[in-house]
């Protein structure tokens, strides 16, 4: 498995080694030892979440605060996404900076987004299916979001039309007004 730290070095891109033959393909989607060696920690993934989205759907930017912050390991089972992580740790020299990667069923890449980062994605194809592991359980009282189009973040979403949003995401606060991490 190839692991690449991105411009926000805590965010890691995992690219599995794929074995293909006449039957199809095989790859290791997760290996705790390899993950721990790359991330410098051994996460306890406690929940898997899966979504199916129409092309143009934006989900996010989502995160959870104390007492239930979540790290996420994100992968695409069908379709493709523009996947975004935003550093929302106010003490970080990278506060407010973001990174993005295209994850698809074809490239099989995965993105590790640790606690202290907001996460969101745009579905690039109809019927995009995303699966992600989390390091803590969903906790409605700890759930927070930031506006996907915050002008201070200037995320370069690949939108050719207005995205489809949930009411909650459409009403999310700007980063400057959001509850974040110290």
PLY file of the C-alpha trace (Angstrom):
ply
format ascii 1.0
element vertex 182
property float x
property float y
property float z
element edge 181
property int vertex1
property int vertex2
end_header
0.00 0.00 0.00
1.37 3.40 -0.95
0.73 6.19 1.57
1.17 9.87 0.73
0.87 12.75 3.21
-0.93 15.65 1.53
-0.30 19.40 1.88
-1.94 19.09 5.30
0.43 16.33 6.45
-1.99 14.73 8.92
-4.33 13.96 6.01
-3.11 10.82 4.28
-3.87 9.35 0.87
-3.84 5.54 0.81
-3.42 3.78 -2.55
-3.76 0.01 -2.35
-1.74 -2.42 -4.38
-4.23 -4.01 -6.78
-3.81 -7.54 -8.10
-5.67 -8.01 -11.38
-6.10 -11.09 -13.52
-8.70 -12.66 -15.81
-11.11 -13.09 -12.87
-11.08 -9.41 -11.87
-9.17 -7.70 -9.10
-8.21 -8.07 -5.45
-6.80 -5.51 -3.02
-6.45 -5.05 0.70
-8.85 -2.27 1.68
-7.58 -1.90 5.23
-4.68 -3.28 7.25
-4.33 -2.05 10.83
-0.55 -2.55 10.99
0.06 -0.62 7.76
-2.39 2.11 8.75
-0.80 2.53 12.19
2.71 2.69 10.70
1.61 5.44 8.29
-0.65 7.44 10.61
1.50 7.06 13.73
-1.43 5.67 15.69
-3.65 2.65 15.87
-7.22 3.87 15.45
-10.20 2.08 16.89
-12.74 2.23 14.09
-16.16 1.78 15.68
-18.66 2.59 12.94
-19.00 2.30 9.16
-21.20 4.79 7.32
-22.36 4.51 3.73
-24.10 7.01 1.48
-25.45 6.96 -2.05
-25.58 10.32 -3.83
-26.80 11.78 -7.05
-24.31 13.66 -9.23
-23.79 17.18 -7.87
-24.67 16.39 -4.25
-22.42 18.06 -1.68
-22.33 16.51 1.78
-20.50 18.58 4.33
-18.44 20.09 5.64
-19.10 17.86 8.67
-17.28 17.04 11.90
-17.89 16.22 15.54
-16.47 18.08 18.55
-15.69 16.81 22.06
-16.64 14.51 23.61
-16.95 12.53 20.34
-14.55 13.82 17.65
-14.27 11.52 14.66
-11.44 10.55 12.38
-12.64 9.16 9.04
-11.18 6.76 6.51
-13.10 7.43 3.28
-13.39 5.30 0.14
-15.68 5.09 -2.88
-17.42 1.86 -3.84
-19.19 3.18 -6.97
-18.78 6.44 -8.86
-16.43 9.23 -7.81
-16.15 12.14 -5.38
-14.17 15.32 -4.90
-13.22 14.71 -1.26
-12.22 17.64 0.97
-10.58 17.94 4.39
-10.32 21.31 6.18
-8.04 21.92 9.18
-10.30 23.42 11.87
-7.83 23.38 14.76
-7.49 27.05 15.74
-3.99 26.47 17.18
-2.76 24.87 13.96
-0.56 26.85 11.55
-2.80 25.31 8.84
-6.09 26.48 10.36
-8.59 27.13 7.56
-6.49 25.41 4.87
-7.95 22.56 2.86
-6.85 19.66 0.68
-8.85 17.62 -1.80
-8.50 14.42 -3.78
-10.66 12.67 -6.33
-11.57 9.26 -4.96
-13.27 6.79 -7.26
-14.24 3.16 -7.55
-11.64 2.87 -10.31
-8.65 4.44 -8.52
-9.52 2.78 -5.18
-7.81 5.59 -3.25
-8.76 6.24 0.37
-8.42 9.43 2.38
-7.62 9.49 6.12
-9.08 12.59 7.74
-8.12 12.76 11.43
-10.01 14.36 14.29
-9.77 18.17 14.15
-10.64 18.34 10.46
-13.97 19.00 8.75
-14.89 16.67 5.90
-17.08 17.04 2.86
-17.44 15.73 -0.64
-19.14 16.35 -3.95
-20.49 13.38 -5.92
-19.09 13.55 -9.43
-21.26 10.78 -10.89
-24.84 9.60 -10.55
-25.24 6.85 -7.94
-21.94 7.51 -6.20
-21.55 5.24 -3.19
-19.21 6.27 -0.36
-18.14 4.14 2.60
-16.23 5.54 5.54
-15.01 4.22 8.84
-15.15 6.49 11.91
-13.13 6.49 15.12
-16.12 7.45 17.27
-19.85 6.90 17.13
-22.28 9.37 15.62
-23.23 11.79 18.39
-25.95 14.28 17.44
-25.02 16.64 20.29
-21.40 16.81 19.06
-22.27 17.12 15.35
-21.24 20.36 13.65
-20.87 21.68 10.11
-19.33 24.53 8.15
-20.72 26.03 4.95
-19.44 24.20 1.90
-18.96 27.53 0.05
-17.39 29.57 2.86
-15.74 32.49 1.03
-12.78 32.46 3.44
-12.00 28.82 2.57
-12.35 29.26 -1.22
-12.66 25.53 -1.86
-12.39 24.91 -5.62
-15.40 22.61 -5.93
-15.71 21.19 -9.46
-19.32 22.32 -9.78
-20.88 23.10 -13.13
-24.23 23.87 -11.46
-25.57 24.68 -8.01
-25.01 21.64 -5.79
-27.76 19.63 -4.17
-27.59 20.21 -0.40
-29.47 19.10 2.68
-31.29 21.87 4.54
-28.80 21.44 7.38
-25.80 21.89 5.09
-27.37 24.89 3.37
-27.80 26.58 6.79
-24.32 25.71 8.15
-22.30 28.57 9.66
-19.10 30.01 8.24
-15.82 28.77 9.72
-15.28 32.06 11.56
-18.59 31.52 13.41
-18.33 27.76 13.92
-17.48 25.81 17.04
-14.10 24.22 16.24
-11.09 22.73 18.01
-8.55 24.59 20.16
0 1
1 2
2 3
3 4
4 5
5 6
6 7
7 8
8 9
9 10
10 11
11 12
12 13
13 14
14 15
15 16
16 17
17 18
18 19
19 20
20 21
21 22
22 23
23 24
24 25
25 26
26 27
27 28
28 29
29 30
30 31
31 32
32 33
33 34
34 35
35 36
36 37
37 38
38 39
39 40
40 41
41 42
42 43
43 44
44 45
45 46
46 47
47 48
48 49
49 50
50 51
51 52
52 53
53 54
54 55
55 56
56 57
57 58
58 59
59 60
60 61
61 62
62 63
63 64
64 65
65 66
66 67
67 68
68 69
69 70
70 71
71 72
72 73
73 74
74 75
75 76
76 77
77 78
78 79
79 80
80 81
81 82
82 83
83 84
84 85
85 86
86 87
87 88
88 89
89 90
90 91
91 92
92 93
93 94
94 95
95 96
96 97
97 98
98 99
99 100
100 101
101 102
102 103
103 104
104 105
105 106
106 107
107 108
108 109
109 110
110 111
111 112
112 113
113 114
114 115
115 116
116 117
117 118
118 119
119 120
120 121
121 122
122 123
123 124
124 125
125 126
126 127
127 128
128 129
129 130
130 131
131 132
132 133
133 134
134 135
135 136
136 137
137 138
138 139
139 140
140 141
141 142
142 143
143 144
144 145
145 146
146 147
147 148
148 149
149 150
150 151
151 152
152 153
153 154
154 155
155 156
156 157
157 158
158 159
159 160
160 161
161 162
162 163
163 164
164 165
165 166
166 167
167 168
168 169
169 170
170 171
171 172
172 173
173 174
174 175
175 176
176 177
177 178
178 179
179 180
180 181
